[in-house]
C-alpha cells in the first residue's frame, strides 16, 4: 500500500495528480469524438500545431495557454481553408501544416537561450512542475469543454454518424465541425502543461479508443474513458515517482498500453468462446 500512497505525499505530486486528472476530463470528452470520427491524425497534428503559440508565449512572457489556443485555432482554420479551397485532400493539408507548424515552433524556441530545456518542456511537458495557476487555467478550459460538449451534443452526434442527415435537420454540420476543432484545440491546451504537446495525443486517443472496445454508447465511452485515463494517470505517476521515469511519458504509455491489454483480452475471450462452441462458425468481421 505504501508503494501507492507514498508518491502522493509531496505537494508537487498532489498538484501533478490534480492537473493530470483535469486533463483527462477534457481529453476524454473531445477524444471520444476524435476516435469515433477517425480524426486521430488531425488530433496529432493539432497537438504539434500549438507549439508556435506556446513558444511565442514563453519568449514574450504571456500565458502559454492563450498562445496555444490561438495557434490551435489558426491551424484548424488553415486545414479547412486548404482542403476546401484547393484540390489537396484534407489529410495532405493536415500533414503539410503539421510539419510547417512544428518547424515554426522549433525555430521560435531556438531563439531562447535555454533551447534544449525549452523544447523538452514543450514537447514532453513537466507534470511534476504543475502549479496552482496552471490547474486554475486547466479547470477553466475544461469547464468550457464540458459545457460546449453538453450544449452541442446532438449536433456532434449527428455529425459523427450521419453528416447528410445533420444537414437535413438544420444542425449546420460545418459550424459543428468548427466548434469540434475549437474544442480539440482547447482540450490540447488544457493538457499540454501536464504531459506536453507530443504526449497529449496519448490521453486524447488512448482511453477513448480503449473504452470504445468495451462499450457502444457515446456517453458510456466518455465516462469509461475518464475512468481509464484516471487509472493511467495514477499508475503513471506512481511508476514515475518510484522508478525515476518521465512523468508525462509514463502516463501516456499507460494510456496506450491499456488499449492493447483490452484488445488482447477480447481476442482471447472470443477465441475461448469459439473453442467452447466448435459447431458454430465465427462471424465474419
N, C-alpha and C positions, 0 to 999 in steps of 0.2 A: 504493500500500500504506500509506503514511503516513496517508492520509485515514482509513483504517480503524483503524490502530493507535494513533495519537497520542491520540485521545479517551479511551483507557483507561489512559493513563499516570498521571493523578491518582488518588489513593487514593479520593476520593469517587466517581469514576466506576466504579472497580472494585467498590465497595460497591453502587452503583446496579445494576450488571450482575448481581451475585450475587443481590441482593434481588429483582430483576425475574425472573430465571430461576427462582428458588424459587417465586415467584408463578405462573409459567407451569405448573409441575408440578401444583400444586393446582387451578388453574382448568381445566387440560386434562382432568384426571380427572373432576371434577364437571361441567364444561361439556359433556362428551360425553353424559352422561345428560340434561342440560338440553336439549340440541339434539334428541336422539332422542325425548324425551318431549314436546317442544313446550312447555317451561316457561320460555321466554325472558322472558315478561312477569313471571313470578314472580321470576326471577333479577334482572331490572332493579329490581323493587320492593324486593327484599331488599337490593340494593346501596345503595339510598337509605334503607331502613329501619334500617340500623345507625347512621345519623348521630346520633340522640339519645343512644345509648350512648357513642359516641365523644366527643360534646360534653360529656356529664356527666363522662367520664373526664378530659378536658382541664381542665375547670373545677375538679374536685375533686382532681386530682393523682394518679390511679391509672392503671394500664396501659390505654391506649385499646383494645388488642386484647380485653381482658376485657369492657369496656363494649360493644364492637361485637358480640362473640359473644352476650352476653346479650340485647342488643337484637334481634339476628337471630333468636334462638330465640323471643323474645316475639312478634315479628311473624309468624313462620311458624306458631306456635301459634294466634294470633288468626285468621289466614287459615283454618285448619282449623275452628276453632270457629264462625266466622261462616258459612262455606259449608256446614257440616254441621248447624248448629242453626237456620238460617233459610232462607227461600225465596230468598235472594240467591244468585246464581251465584258461582262461585269467582273468575272474572275481575273481577266487580264488587267483591267483598270485597278482592281484591288492590289494585284501583285506589283504593278508599277508604282502606285502610291505608297505601298508598304515599304518598298526599298527606298524610295525617294524621301519619305518622312523619317525613316530610321537613319539614313545617311545625313540628312539635315540636322537631326538631333545630335548625332555624334560630332558633327562639325562644330555645332554651337558649344557643346560641352568641352570640346578640345581647346576652347579659348580659356577655360578655367585653369588655374594653376594646379589644382589637385585633380587632374584629368582622370587618372585611374580610379581614384576613390569615388569621384562623382559618377562615372559611368557604372561602376559596380553598384552604387546605391540606386541609380535609376533603373537598371536592368533587373537586379535581384532583390531590391528592397532592403529594409532594415527593420524587420519585425520587432527586434529587441529594442529599437530606438523609438518606438511609437510613443508620442506624448499625449497629454490630456487634450491639447488643442487639436492634434491630429484626429483623436477619437471624436471630438465635438464636430469637426468638419465631416467626418465619415458618417456620423449619425444624421446630420442634416441631409447629406446626399442620399443616404439610404431611405430616409423618410420620404423624400421626393420620389424615389424609385417605387416604394410601396404604394404611395397614393396614386401615381400615374398608372401603375400596373392594375390596380383595382378599378380606376375610372375607365381605362381603355381595354379592359379585359376582353369584352366581346369583340371589338374591332381587331385586337391582336389574334384572338382565336379564329375569327373568320379569315383573316389574312393568312394565317398559318395553314389552314386546311382547305380553303376554297376562296382564292382571291377574286374569281369572277362573281361568285355569289355575294362576297362582301361589297363589290361594286354595285351589284343589283340592289342590295339592301340599303344603299346610300351611306355606307360606312367609310367611304373615301380611303381606300387602301393606300394611296400614295402618302396621305398625311399620317396614316397609321404606321407606314414604313419609316417615315421621317422621325416620328415620335419614338419608335423602337430603336432606331440608330442613336438618337439622343440619349435614351436610357442606357444603351450599351456603353456609350462613351462615359456616362455618369457612373455606371457601376464599376468601370475600369478605374475611374478617378478615385472612387471610394475605396479601392483595394490596393492601389499601387504602392502606397506607403508601407503597407503591411508585408506584401510579398513581391513587390516590384512589377514593372510592366512586362517583363519577359515571362514571369511565372504566374501572373494573374490569370492567364489562359487556363492553367490547371484547375483553378476553382471555378472558372466560368463554364468549363465544359465537363470536367471530370464528374463531380457529383450529380449534375442533371442527367448526364449520359448513363451513369450507373442506376439512377432512380428510374429512368425510362425502361431499363431491363426488368424492373420488378413491379412497376405499376403502370397503368394506362392513362388515367385521368390527369389532366393538366394540374389542378390544384394538388393532387396527391404527389405528382412528380416534384412540384415546388417544395412541398413540405418535407418529403423524404430527402430531397436534395439538401435542404438545410441541415437535416439530421446527419447525413453522411459528410457534408462539409465540416460540420462542427466536430465530428469524430476525427476527421483528417487533421483539423487544427490542433486538437488536444494531443493526438498521437504525435504529430509533427513537432510540437513544442517540447513535449516530454523527451522524445528522442534527441532533439537538438540540444536540450539542456544537459542530458545525461551523457551524451557521446560527442558533443562539440561539433555537430554538423550545422550547416547553414539553415537558419530557421525557415525562411520563405521557401527554399528549395525542398526542404524536407516535407513541409505542409503540402506543396504542390505534388510531390512524389507520392505521398499517401493518397491524395485525391485521385490520381491516375491508377494507382495500384488497386484501389477498391473496385474499379471497373473490371479489371482483368480477373480479380478474385471472384466477383459475382458471375462474370461470363463463364469462367471455368466451372464454377459450381452449377450453373444452369445446364451446361453441356453434360456434366456428369450425371445430374438428375435425369435429364432427358434420355441419356444412354441407359440408365438403370431402369427407367420405365419401359423402354423398348425391349430390354432384356427380359423384363417381367411379363411382357405381353408379346411373345415371339410370333403369335399368329397374326398380328396386326402390322401392316406396313407403315413406316414413318411418313408423316405428312410431308408433301413437297414444300420446300422453302420458297 
